[in-house]
Amino acid sequence: MAQKYVTREEDYSKWYNELVYRADLAEHSDVRGCMVIKPYGYAIWEKMRDILDVKFKETGHSNAYFPLFIPKSYLSKEASHVEGFAKECAVVTHYRLKNAEDGSGVIVDPDSKLEEELIVRPTSETIIWNSYKNWIQSYRDLPILINQWANVVRWEMKTRLFLRTTEFLWQEGHTAHATKQEAIAEAELMLNVYEDFAENYMSMPVIKGRKTANERFAGAEDTLCIESMMQDGKALQAGTSHFLGQNFAKAFEVKFADKEGKLDYVWATSWGVSTRLMGALIMTHSDDEGLVLPPALAPIQVVAVPIYRTDEELAAISAKMAELAAKLKAKGISFKYDDDENRRPGWKFAEYESKGVPVRVAMGPRDLENGKAEIARRDNKTKEVIDFDGLENYIEQLLADIQSNLLQRAKTFRAENTREIDSYEEFKQEIDKGGFFLAHWDGTPETEERIKEETKATIRCIPLDRKEETGVCMVTGNPSAGRVIFAKAY
């Protein structure tokens, strides 16, 4: 039988790390700060990627690919952009190795120094807008709606699998528009796409909001985000969509002629989500027995395990499972039949529970004789014995129920751990307990920075649907236009 996990209550961080390893999602690489995403973990990411890719194309976007290496001079062209990423950049300075004369191995050839250093892509605004200046001359060339699936590198000192690694996978959308209104509408549209994906596929409720000036993307005029709450009460930024104004168009001299022939700078957006969503998925739903997956993202939605003593019993159960497999396949439901003779049923039950498979089917000789099967659901650990006839329809509905239940459960948890607060003293006492705190803030970067320094909490967002109300800042007592969300975050 599988070894028990450290519980979330005992050590949340250790529980998370154990789960990632034992559910076979990923492992640390020998390259410091980097990870190996293992096949089961990558299968989940592939489902995320494929669903989002369809949504991007449905909204008019096309995929392209741009270089991994960015000339250093490009990053210098937009001042706030380089300031925001300078401390995270990996830099290529040479292009060749050679054998050391003393036979100790390979060394960097000092004669191969690059004329201009190359930055390993931390994000692609600069390299993409350098291309866009060649693609755009007229309003007829707009809009440009491009998405890129890629890897990026942001040098990290403190790493955690999926949540924060030096190299990670993501998608980044980069669009160009003729008007400010079109670009703002694009940024809002993609935020809504992310919200739909998070809630309807990840079963993860999110709050749509706007970042403060301190927290917005380097080089953006406005950053929209979706914020989610993990089971330890910390916030996780699950996706962002940026209105870039004309900043990058001006930096790279990207102009277009409008219908009257007047030249103007292009308006821009960028938006992205990453393999950080894997960490969000784990921490939103999983429990002390392992991973819990919403059916929409589970590589295996249904697993069946035979319980038998003789080859004849196995053959008869296998025939029934083949029938079920065909019926589930016709409904687009992924199914695995595990008749591996080297593992006992109890071991298999624990293994698939650890991997978060939503539905487990078990059948023994008595079940076969009675035309029944035992069905276990992963989300609430309940079991039922169900007639085999029509089982495929029952499972189809069960998967929908699990998907819905996980979302509702996460919404309930968030509601129970969200509160309004007016006293800064109380805020400082309560913030370490976790949760979202709705508090008044005077709108100044100085007050925001003070709160961060004194409590390690940040303003996660200004909710887009917040109620405008007159109030006073919990720190300074100065006027406030409405409450913002404070939390500690990943």
C-alpha positions as CSV (number, residue, x, y, z in Angstrom):
1,M,0.0,0.0,0.0
2,A,1.1,3.6,-0.7
3,Q,2.8,5.5,2.1
4,K,0.7,8.3,3.6
5,Y,1.4,11.9,2.7
6,V,2.3,14.5,5.2
7,T,-1.0,16.3,5.7
8,R,-1.7,19.9,4.6
9,E,-2.2,20.9,8.1
10,E,1.1,19.5,9.3
11,D,3.3,21.0,6.6
12,Y,1.6,22.5,3.5
13,S,4.8,23.1,1.6
14,K,6.1,19.6,2.2
15,W,2.7,18.1,1.3
16,Y,2.8,20.0,-2.0
17,N,6.3,18.8,-2.9
18,E,5.5,15.2,-1.9
19,L,2.4,15.2,-4.0
20,V,4.2,16.5,-7.1
21,Y,6.8,13.8,-6.8
22,R,4.5,10.9,-5.9
23,A,1.7,11.7,-8.4
24,D,4.6,11.5,-10.9
25,L,4.0,15.1,-12.2
26,A,7.5,16.5,-12.1
27,E,10.9,16.4,-10.5
28,H,13.9,18.7,-9.9
29,S,16.6,18.8,-12.6
30,D,20.3,18.8,-12.0
31,V,20.2,22.2,-13.6
32,R,19.5,24.4,-10.6
33,G,16.1,26.0,-10.6
34,C,14.8,23.9,-13.5
35,M,12.3,21.0,-13.5
36,V,11.6,17.9,-15.5
37,I,7.9,17.7,-16.3
38,K,7.2,13.9,-16.4
39,P,4.7,12.3,-18.8
40,Y,1.7,12.3,-16.5
41,G,2.3,16.0,-15.6
42,Y,2.9,16.9,-19.2
43,A,-0.3,15.1,-20.2
44,I,-2.2,17.5,-17.9
45,W,-0.4,20.5,-19.4
46,E,-1.2,19.3,-22.9
47,K,-4.9,19.2,-22.1
48,M,-4.6,22.8,-20.8
49,R,-2.7,23.9,-23.8
50,D,-5.0,22.2,-26.3
51,I,-8.2,23.7,-24.8
52,L,-6.7,27.2,-24.6
53,D,-5.3,26.9,-28.1
54,V,-8.8,26.2,-29.4
55,K,-10.2,29.2,-27.5
56,F,-7.5,31.5,-28.8
57,K,-8.2,30.4,-32.4
58,E,-11.9,30.8,-31.9
59,T,-11.3,34.5,-30.9
60,G,-9.3,35.1,-34.1
61,H,-5.7,34.5,-33.0
62,S,-3.0,32.6,-34.9
63,N,0.1,30.8,-33.6
64,A,3.6,31.9,-34.5
65,Y,7.1,31.4,-33.1
66,F,9.8,34.0,-32.4
67,P,13.5,33.6,-31.4
68,L,14.6,32.4,-28.0
69,F,17.4,34.9,-28.1
70,I,16.9,38.7,-27.8
71,P,19.6,41.2,-28.6
72,K,20.4,43.2,-25.4
73,S,19.8,46.5,-27.2
74,Y,16.2,45.5,-27.9
75,L,15.5,45.2,-24.2
76,S,17.0,48.6,-23.6
77,K,14.5,50.4,-25.9
78,E,11.5,50.4,-23.4
79,A,12.9,51.8,-20.1
80,S,10.3,50.4,-17.7
81,H,10.5,47.0,-19.4
82,V,14.2,46.6,-19.0
83,E,14.0,47.9,-15.4
84,G,11.3,45.3,-14.6
85,F,13.3,42.3,-16.1
86,A,17.0,43.2,-15.7
87,K,17.5,41.3,-12.5
88,E,15.9,38.1,-13.9
89,C,17.8,37.8,-17.3
90,A,20.1,35.0,-18.4
91,V,22.8,36.4,-20.7
92,V,24.7,34.7,-23.5
93,T,28.1,36.2,-24.0
94,H,30.0,33.7,-26.1
95,Y,29.2,31.3,-28.9
96,R,31.8,28.6,-28.8
97,L,33.6,26.1,-26.5
98,K,37.0,24.5,-26.9
99,N,39.1,21.8,-25.2
100,A,41.3,23.1,-22.3
101,E,45.0,22.7,-23.1
102,D,45.5,20.9,-19.8
103,G,42.9,18.2,-20.8
104,S,40.6,19.1,-18.0
105,G,37.6,19.4,-20.3
106,V,35.8,22.1,-22.3
107,I,36.1,25.8,-21.6
108,V,34.6,28.9,-23.1
109,D,36.7,30.0,-26.0
110,P,37.7,33.6,-25.1
111,D,37.9,34.4,-28.8
112,S,34.2,33.7,-29.4
113,K,32.8,36.7,-27.5
114,L,29.6,38.0,-29.1
115,E,29.7,41.6,-30.4
116,E,26.3,42.1,-28.7
117,E,25.1,39.9,-25.8
118,L,21.9,37.9,-26.2
119,I,19.2,37.7,-23.6
120,V,17.5,34.3,-23.2
121,R,13.8,35.2,-23.6
122,P,12.2,36.3,-20.3
123,T,9.2,37.6,-22.4
124,S,8.9,38.4,-26.1
125,E,7.5,41.9,-26.4
126,T,10.7,43.4,-27.7
127,I,11.7,40.7,-30.3
128,I,8.1,40.6,-31.5
129,W,7.6,44.3,-31.9
130,N,10.9,44.4,-33.8
131,S,9.2,42.1,-36.3
132,Y,5.9,44.0,-36.3
133,K,7.6,47.1,-37.5
134,N,8.2,45.2,-40.8
135,W,4.7,43.8,-40.9
136,I,2.7,47.0,-40.4
137,Q,2.5,50.0,-42.7
138,S,-1.3,50.6,-43.1
139,Y,-4.5,50.2,-41.2
140,R,-5.2,47.3,-43.7
141,D,-2.4,45.4,-41.9
142,L,-4.3,45.6,-38.5
143,P,-5.2,44.0,-36.2
144,I,-2.4,41.5,-35.8
145,L,-3.5,38.7,-33.4
146,I,-0.6,36.4,-32.6
147,N,0.0,33.8,-29.9
148,Q,3.2,32.0,-29.2
149,W,3.6,28.7,-27.2
150,A,7.1,28.8,-25.8
151,N,9.5,28.4,-22.9
152,V,11.0,31.4,-21.1
153,V,13.8,31.9,-18.6
154,R,13.6,34.2,-15.5
155,W,16.4,33.7,-13.1
156,E,15.0,32.5,-9.8
157,M,16.8,32.1,-6.5
158,K,14.0,30.4,-4.6
159,T,12.2,27.8,-6.7
160,R,9.2,25.5,-6.3
161,L,8.0,23.0,-8.9
162,F,5.5,24.5,-11.3
163,L,5.0,27.6,-9.1
164,R,8.3,29.3,-9.6
165,T,11.2,27.8,-11.7
166,T,14.0,29.4,-13.7
167,E,12.6,27.9,-17.0
168,F,8.9,27.4,-17.5
169,L,6.4,26.8,-20.3
170,W,3.7,29.3,-21.2
171,Q,1.8,31.0,-24.0
172,E,2.1,34.7,-24.7
173,G,-0.3,36.6,-26.9
174,H,0.9,39.8,-28.6
175,T,-1.6,41.9,-30.6
176,A,-1.4,45.2,-32.5
177,H,-4.4,47.5,-33.1
178,A,-5.4,50.7,-34.9
179,T,-7.2,52.2,-31.9
180,K,-6.9,52.4,-28.2
181,Q,-10.4,51.2,-27.8
182,E,-9.7,48.0,-29.8
183,A,-6.6,47.2,-27.7
184,I,-8.4,47.7,-24.4
185,A,-11.3,45.5,-25.7
186,E,-8.7,42.8,-26.7
187,A,-7.1,42.9,-23.2
188,E,-10.6,42.5,-21.6
189,L,-11.6,39.7,-24.0
190,M,-8.5,37.6,-23.2
191,L,-9.0,38.1,-19.5
192,N,-12.5,36.7,-20.0
193,V,-11.1,33.7,-21.9
194,Y,-8.8,33.0,-19.0
195,E,-11.7,33.3,-16.5
196,D,-13.8,30.8,-18.5
197,F,-10.9,28.3,-18.7
198,A,-10.1,28.6,-15.0
199,E,-13.7,28.2,-13.8
200,N,-15.2,25.8,-16.4
201,Y,-12.1,23.5,-17.0
202,M,-9.9,23.9,-13.9
203,S,-13.0,24.2,-11.6
204,M,-11.0,27.0,-10.0
205,P,-13.0,30.2,-9.1
206,V,-11.1,33.4,-9.9
207,I,-11.6,37.1,-9.2
208,K,-11.1,39.4,-12.2
209,G,-9.2,42.6,-11.2
210,R,-6.8,45.3,-12.1
211,K,-3.3,45.5,-10.8
212,T,-2.0,48.6,-9.0
213,A,0.7,50.7,-10.6
214,N,3.3,49.0,-8.4
215,E,2.2,45.5,-9.4
216,R,1.5,46.0,-13.1
217,F,3.6,44.4,-15.9
218,A,6.8,46.3,-16.8
219,G,6.0,48.4,-19.8
220,A,2.2,48.2,-19.5
221,E,-0.3,51.0,-19.0
222,D,-2.8,48.7,-17.4
223,T,-2.6,45.1,-16.2
224,L,-5.7,42.9,-15.7
225,C,-5.5,39.6,-13.8
226,I,-7.3,36.6,-12.5
227,E,-6.6,35.8,-8.8
228,S,-7.4,32.5,-7.1
229,M,-7.2,31.3,-3.5
230,M,-5.2,28.2,-2.6
231,Q,-6.1,25.9,0.2
232,D,-3.6,27.5,2.6
233,G,-5.3,30.8,2.1
234,K,-2.6,32.3,-0.1
235,A,-3.4,34.0,-3.4
236,L,-2.1,32.9,-6.7
237,Q,-2.0,35.0,-9.9
238,A,-3.3,32.6,-12.5
239,G,-3.2,34.8,-15.6
240,T,-2.6,38.3,-16.8
241,S,-3.7,40.5,-19.7
242,H,-1.9,43.8,-20.4
243,F,-2.9,46.9,-22.2
244,L,0.5,48.2,-23.4
245,G,-0.7,51.5,-24.9
246,Q,1.7,52.7,-27.6
247,N,4.8,52.2,-25.5
248,F,6.4,49.3,-27.5
249,A,5.2,50.8,-30.8
250,K,7.1,54.0,-29.9
251,A,10.2,52.1,-28.7
252,F,10.4,50.3,-32.0
253,E,8.9,53.0,-34.3
254,V,5.9,50.9,-35.4
255,K,3.6,53.4,-37.2
256,F,0.7,52.9,-39.6
257,A,-1.2,55.0,-42.0
258,D,-4.9,55.4,-41.2
259,K,-7.7,55.7,-43.7
260,E,-6.9,59.4,-44.1
261,G,-3.2,58.7,-44.6
262,K,-2.2,60.1,-41.3
263,L,0.6,58.3,-39.5
264,D,0.1,57.1,-35.9
265,Y,1.7,54.6,-33.5
266,V,0.0,51.2,-33.1
267,W,-1.8,50.2,-29.9
268,A,-0.7,46.9,-28.3
269,T,-1.6,44.2,-25.8
270,S,0.1,41.1,-24.4
271,W,-1.4,38.3,-22.3
272,G,-0.3,35.0,-20.9
273,V,-0.7,31.9,-18.7
274,S,2.0,29.4,-17.8
275,T,2.7,26.0,-16.2
276,R,2.1,27.8,-12.9
277,L,-1.5,26.8,-13.6
278,M,-0.4,23.2,-12.8
279,G,0.5,24.4,-9.3
280,A,-2.8,26.2,-9.0
281,L,-4.7,23.1,-10.0
282,I,-2.9,21.0,-7.4
283,M,-3.4,23.4,-4.6
284,T,-7.0,24.3,-5.3
285,H,-8.4,20.7,-5.2
286,S,-6.0,18.1,-3.9
287,D,-6.2,16.4,-0.5
288,D,-4.1,14.4,2.0
289,E,-4.4,11.3,-0.2
290,G,-2.9,13.0,-3.2
291,L,-3.9,14.7,-6.4
292,V,-7.6,15.6,-7.2
293,L,-8.3,16.4,-10.9
294,P,-11.3,18.0,-12.5
295,P,-12.5,15.5,-15.2
296,A,-12.0,18.1,-18.0
297,L,-8.2,18.1,-17.4
298,A,-7.7,14.5,-16.3
299,P,-5.5,12.4,-18.7
300,I,-7.4,9.3,-17.4
301,Q,-11.0,10.1,-16.5
302,V,-12.0,6.5,-15.7
303,V,-9.8,3.6,-14.5
304,A,-11.1,0.1,-14.1
305,V,-9.5,-2.6,-11.9
306,P,-10.5,-6.3,-12.1
307,I,-10.6,-8.3,-8.9
308,Y,-10.2,-12.0,-9.6
309,R,-8.6,-15.3,-8.6
310,T,-8.6,-17.4,-11.8
311,D,-7.8,-16.8,-15.4
312,E,-11.4,-17.5,-16.3
313,E,-12.7,-14.8,-14.0
314,L,-10.2,-12.3,-15.4
315,A,-11.2,-13.2,-19.0
316,A,-14.9,-12.7,-18.2
317,I,-14.4,-9.4,-16.4
318,S,-12.0,-8.2,-19.2
319,A,-14.7,-8.9,-21.7
320,K,-17.2,-6.7,-19.8
321,M,-14.6,-3.9,-19.4
322,A,-14.0,-4.0,-23.2
323,E,-17.7,-3.3,-23.7
324,L,-17.5,-0.4,-21.2
325,A,-14.4,1.0,-22.9
326,A,-16.0,1.1,-26.3
327,K,-19.1,2.9,-24.9
328,L,-17.1,5.4,-23.0
329,K,-14.8,6.1,-26.0
330,A,-17.9,6.8,-28.1
331,K,-18.7,9.5,-25.5
332,G,-15.2,11.0,-25.7
333,I,-14.4,9.8,-22.2
334,S,-10.8,8.5,-21.6
335,F,-10.6,5.1,-20.0
336,K,-7.8,2.8,-18.7
337,Y,-8.2,-0.9,-17.9
338,D,-5.5,-2.0,-15.5
339,D,-5.2,-5.8,-15.6
340,D,-1.5,-5.7,-14.6
341,E,-0.9,-9.0,-12.8
342,N,2.2,-7.7,-11.0
343,R,0.2,-5.3,-8.8
344,R,-2.5,-6.1,-6.3
345,P,-5.9,-4.2,-6.5
346,G,-5.2,-2.4,-3.2
347,W,-2.0,-1.0,-4.6
348,K,-3.7,0.1,-7.8
349,F,-6.5,1.8,-5.8
350,A,-4.0,3.8,-3.8
351,E,-2.0,4.6,-7.0
352,Y,-4.9,6.0,-8.9
353,E,-6.2,7.9,-5.9
354,S,-2.7,9.5,-5.6
355,K,-2.9,10.5,-9.3
356,G,-6.3,12.0,-9.0
357,V,-8.2,9.9,-11.5
358,P,-11.8,11.1,-11.1
359,V,-13.7,7.8,-11.3
360,R,-12.6,4.2,-10.5
361,V,-14.5,1.1,-11.5
362,A,-13.9,-2.2,-9.8
363,M,-15.5,-5.6,-10.7
364,G,-15.1,-8.9,-9.0
365,P,-16.7,-12.3,-9.7
366,R,-19.7,-11.6,-7.6
367,D,-20.2,-8.2,-9.3
368,L,-20.0,-10.0,-12.6
369,E,-22.6,-12.6,-11.6
370,N,-25.0,-9.9,-10.4
371,G,-24.4,-7.6,-13.4
372,K,-23.0,-4.8,-11.2
373,A,-19.8,-2.8,-10.7
374,E,-18.4,-0.7,-7.8
375,I,-17.9,2.9,-8.7
376,A,-15.7,5.2,-6.6
377,R,-15.4,9.0,-7.1
378,R,-12.2,10.7,-6.2
379,D,-13.5,14.1,-5.2
380,N,-15.5,13.0,-2.1
381,K,-14.3,9.3,-1.8
382,T,-17.8,7.9,-1.9
383,K,-18.6,4.4,-3.5
384,E,-21.7,3.0,-5.0
385,V,-22.6,-0.4,-6.6
386,I,-24.3,0.3,-9.9
387,D,-26.0,-1.9,-12.6
388,F,-23.5,-2.6,-15.4
389,D,-26.2,-2.0,-18.0
390,G,-26.2,1.7,-18.8
391,L,-23.1,2.3,-16.7
392,E,-21.6,4.5,-19.4
393,N,-24.4,7.0,-19.0
394,Y,-24.1,7.0,-15.2
395,I,-20.3,7.7,-15.5
396,E,-20.9,10.5,-18.0
397,Q,-23.2,12.2,-15.5
398,L,-20.9,11.5,-12.6
399,L,-18.0,13.2,-14.4
400,A,-20.1,16.3,-14.9
401,D,-21.2,16.2,-11.2
402,I,-17.5,15.9,-10.1
403,Q,-16.5,18.9,-12.3
404,S,-19.3,21.0,-10.8
405,N,-18.7,19.9,-7.3
406,L,-15.1,20.8,-7.3
407,L,-15.9,24.3,-8.5
408,Q,-18.6,24.8,-5.9
409,R,-16.4,23.4,-3.2
410,A,-13.6,25.9,-4.1
411,K,-16.1,28.7,-4.2
412,T,-17.3,27.8,-0.7
413,F,-13.8,27.7,0.6
414,R,-13.0,31.1,-0.8
415,A,-16.2,32.6,0.6
416,E,-15.4,31.2,4.0
417,N,-11.9,32.7,3.9
418,T,-12.7,36.2,2.6
419,R,-13.5,39.0,5.0
420,E,-13.8,42.8,5.2
421,I,-11.4,44.4,7.6
422,D,-11.0,48.1,8.6
423,S,-8.3,48.1,11.4
424,Y,-4.7,47.9,10.4
425,E,-3.8,46.5,13.8
426,E,-6.3,43.7,13.3
427,F,-5.1,43.2,9.7
428,K,-1.5,42.7,10.9
429,Q,-2.7,40.1,13.5
430,E,-4.9,38.2,11.0
431,I,-2.9,38.2,7.8
432,D,-0.7,35.2,8.7
433,K,-3.8,33.0,9.0
434,G,-4.4,33.3,5.3
435,G,-7.3,34.4,3.2
436,F,-8.5,37.4,1.2
437,F,-8.9,40.6,3.1
438,L,-11.1,43.4,1.6
439,A,-9.7,46.6,2.9
440,H,-9.7,50.3,2.1
441,W,-6.5,51.8,0.7
442,D,-5.7,55.4,-0.1
443,G,-4.4,54.7,-3.6
444,T,-0.8,55.7,-3.0
445,P,2.2,53.5,-3.8
446,E,3.8,54.6,-0.5
447,T,1.0,53.1,1.6
448,E,1.0,50.0,-0.6
449,E,4.7,49.5,-0.1
450,R,4.5,50.1,3.6
451,I,1.9,47.4,4.0
452,K,4.0,45.0,1.9
453,E,7.2,45.7,4.0
454,E,5.4,45.4,7.3
455,T,3.2,42.4,6.6
456,K,4.5,40.6,3.4
457,A,0.9,41.0,2.1
458,T,0.3,42.6,-1.3
459,I,-2.7,44.1,-3.1
460,R,-3.7,41.2,-5.3
461,C,-6.1,43.3,-7.4
462,I,-8.7,46.0,-7.5
463,P,-11.7,43.9,-8.3
464,L,-13.4,44.9,-11.6
465,D,-16.8,44.4,-10.0
466,R,-16.0,46.1,-6.7
467,K,-18.6,48.2,-5.0
468,E,-17.6,51.9,-5.1
469,E,-18.0,53.1,-1.6
470,T,-16.6,56.0,0.4
471,G,-14.2,54.9,3.1
472,V,-10.9,55.6,4.8
473,C,-7.6,53.8,4.3
474,M,-6.9,51.3,7.1
475,V,-3.4,52.6,7.4
476,T,-3.4,56.4,6.9
477,G,-7.1,57.3,7.4
478,N,-7.1,59.1,4.1
479,P,-10.1,58.8,1.7
480,S,-10.6,55.6,-0.2
481,A,-12.8,55.0,-3.2
482,G,-13.4,51.3,-2.5
483,R,-11.9,48.1,-1.0
484,V,-9.1,46.2,-2.6
485,I,-8.0,42.6,-2.1
486,F,-5.0,42.0,0.2
487,A,-3.4,38.6,0.7
488,K,-0.1,36.8,1.0
489,A,0.7,35.2,-2.3
490,Y,2.8,32.7,-4.3
